[in-house]
């Protein structure tokens, strides 16, 4: 069994299901992103869904070539590590959107800086994980392999800490907004708060964050237990606590798509796409977004 590339033969049905589900998320995100033209979020979550889809295709190849799909194994390891980072970026954008829609006075920094700060922290965490994995993979002794593994664990812990800090900041900002009261909600996008799906948007963000946090914590525990641990060699844990958590994390903001919930906004130029304005294609964004889910 140790000679198997994955340490097991990937389950064909489960991995086909994973590829199909992430493929559906990708199609929905492409359609909604194109319809609503909320481009930054669309780019990030399309990348996340695409990487997850390709990762599961590689795992399907691993089922058919359980002893020889080394390249596919390495590819899926890397891209299934990167996919959630793009998902996190899409969630970081939601804090920028929250401040933009309710009023920039509720942000400690500009909306754009929120994205930059958390994206940089996430990139640092991803770089440390990648470096640790590279050291472990290229090592010729158990000591250096373990050193690389613990470097990767440190990067994963940093990622969990970044995500947790973001959750707390998002919750705190939301508390400040509601404590201030509606009379102090000043934004060019104030009418967006009356959309039918807007009230479900913040709960959807928190649900996505919850599933991403669960997945991240699982990765820390898995990696800390070693490359040949029971968690690593048991596919069910990977499918449920990694793949399923990412799918369930992507789902809420696919159903309650930000471009539909609050419409197209500009975090750099306040009011650029506010109600009554036309976009560069001369399409009324308000009517377009409100019609996406109409029957």
KASULVEN-V509830 format. One record per residue. N is the residue number from 0. RES is the residue in one letter. OMEGA is omega in radians with two decimals (NA if undefined). Layout:
<<N/RES/OMEGA> <N/RES/OMEGA>>
This chain:
<<0/X/-3.14> <1/X/-3.12> <2/X/3.11> <3/X/-3.09> <4/X/-3.11> <5/X/-2.99> <6/X/3.10> <7/X/3.04> <8/X/-3.12> <9/X/-3.13> <10/X/-3.05> <11/X/-3.09> <12/X/-3.10> <13/X/-3.10> <14/X/3.00> <15/X/3.10> <16/X/3.11> <17/X/3.13> <18/X/-3.14> <19/X/-3.11> <20/X/3.12> <21/X/3.04> <22/X/3.10> <23/X/3.08> <24/X/-3.14> <25/X/-3.14> <26/X/-3.14> <27/X/-3.14> <28/X/3.10> <29/X/-3.13> <30/X/-3.10> <31/X/3.10> <32/X/3.12> <33/X/-3.12> <34/X/-3.06> <35/X/-3.14> <36/X/2.98> <37/X/-2.81> <38/X/-3.04> <39/X/3.09> <40/X/-3.12> <41/X/-3.14> <42/X/-3.08> <43/X/-3.08> <44/X/3.00> <45/X/3.07> <46/X/3.14> <47/X/-3.13> <48/X/3.14> <49/X/-3.12> <50/X/3.10> <51/X/3.12> <52/X/-3.13> <53/X/3.12> <54/X/-3.14> <55/X/3.01> <56/X/3.08> <57/X/3.12> <58/X/3.06> <59/X/3.05> <60/X/3.12> <61/X/3.07> <62/X/-3.09> <63/X/3.13> <64/X/-3.02> <65/X/-3.10> <66/X/-3.00> <67/X/-3.05> <68/X/-3.09> <69/X/-3.14> <70/X/3.13> <71/X/3.11> <72/X/-3.14> <73/X/3.12> <74/X/-3.11> <75/X/3.08> <76/X/-3.10> <77/X/-3.02> <78/X/3.06> <79/X/3.00> <80/X/-3.08> <81/X/-3.08> <82/X/3.12> <83/X/3.11> <84/X/3.07> <85/X/3.06> <86/X/3.10> <87/X/3.10> <88/X/3.08> <89/X/3.10> <90/X/3.08> <91/X/3.11> <92/X/-3.10> <93/X/3.06> <94/X/3.07> <95/X/3.12> <96/X/3.14> <97/X/3.14> <98/X/-3.12> <99/X/-3.08> <100/X/-3.09> <101/X/-3.12> <102/X/-3.05> <103/X/3.09> <104/X/-3.13> <105/X/3.11> <106/X/3.07> <107/X/3.03> <108/X/3.14> <109/X/-3.13> <110/X/-3.13> <111/X/-3.12> <112/X/3.06> <113/X/-3.12> <114/X/-3.11> <115/X/-3.09> <116/X/-3.07> <117/X/3.08> <118/X/3.11> <119/X/3.12> <120/X/3.14> <121/X/3.11> <122/X/3.08> <123/X/3.13> <124/X/-3.13> <125/X/3.13> <126/X/3.13> <127/X/3.10> <128/X/-3.12> <129/X/3.12> <130/X/3.11> <131/X/3.11> <132/X/3.14> <133/X/3.11> <134/X/-3.12> <135/X/-3.09> <136/X/-3.07> <137/X/-3.07> <138/X/3.10> <139/X/3.09> <140/X/-3.13> <141/X/-3.11> <142/X/-3.13> <143/X/3.09> <144/X/3.11> <145/X/3.08> <146/X/3.11> <147/X/-3.14> <148/X/-3.12> <149/X/3.01> <150/X/3.10> <151/X/3.09> <152/X/3.10> <153/X/3.10> <154/X/3.12> <155/X/3.09> <156/X/3.10> <157/X/3.11> <158/X/3.10> <159/X/3.12> <160/X/3.11> <161/X/3.14> <162/X/3.12> <163/X/3.09> <164/X/3.12> <165/X/3.12> <166/X/-3.14> <167/X/3.13> <168/X/3.11> <169/X/3.14> <170/X/3.14> <171/X/3.11> <172/X/3.10> <173/X/3.09> <174/X/3.12> <175/X/-3.13> <176/X/-3.09> <177/X/3.07> <178/X/-3.14> <179/X/3.13> <180/X/-3.03> <181/X/-3.13> <182/X/-3.12> <183/X/3.11> <184/X/-3.08> <185/X/-3.13> <186/X/3.05> <187/X/-3.10> <188/X/-3.02> <189/X/-3.11> <190/X/3.14> <191/X/-3.09> <192/X/-3.14> <193/X/3.10> <194/X/-3.05> <195/X/-3.06> <196/X/-3.05> <197/X/-3.08> <198/X/3.13> <199/X/-3.03> <200/X/-3.12> <201/X/3.05> <202/X/3.11> <203/X/3.11> <204/X/-3.12> <205/X/3.09> <206/X/3.10> <207/X/3.12> <208/X/3.14> <209/X/-3.12> <210/X/3.09> <211/X/3.11> <212/X/3.11> <213/X/3.13> <214/X/-3.09> <215/X/3.11> <216/X/3.08> <217/X/-3.13> <218/X/3.09> <219/X/-3.11> <220/X/-3.14> <221/X/-3.09> <222/X/-3.14> <223/X/-3.13> <224/X/3.05> <225/X/-3.07> <226/X/-3.09> <227/X/-3.11> <228/X/3.13> <229/X/3.14> <230/X/-3.11> <231/X/-3.07> <232/X/3.10> <233/X/-3.02> <234/X/-3.08> <235/X/3.13> <236/X/-3.14> <237/X/-3.11> <238/X/-3.06> <239/X/-3.00> <240/X/3.04> <241/X/-3.06> <242/X/-3.11> <243/X/3.13> <244/X/3.12> <245/X/3.11> <246/X/3.13> <247/X/3.07> <248/X/3.12> <249/X/-3.02> <250/X/-3.06> <251/X/-3.13> <252/X/2.89> <253/X/3.08> <254/X/3.09> <255/X/-3.04> <256/X/-3.13> <257/X/3.14> <258/X/3.07> <259/X/-3.08> <260/X/-3.13> <261/X/3.09> <262/X/-3.13> <263/X/3.13> <264/X/3.04> <265/X/3.14> <266/X/3.14> <267/X/-3.09> <268/X/-3.09> <269/X/3.04> <270/X/-3.07> <271/X/3.13> <272/X/-3.13> <273/X/-3.08> <274/X/3.07> <275/X/-3.14> <276/X/3.11> <277/X/3.06> <278/X/-3.05> <279/X/3.10> <280/X/3.12> <281/X/3.10> <282/X/3.13> <283/X/-3.05> <284/X/-3.08> <285/X/-3.13> <286/X/3.14> <287/X/-3.09> <288/X/-3.09> <289/X/-3.10> <290/X/-3.01> <291/X/-3.10> <292/X/-3.14> <293/X/-3.10> <294/X/NA>>
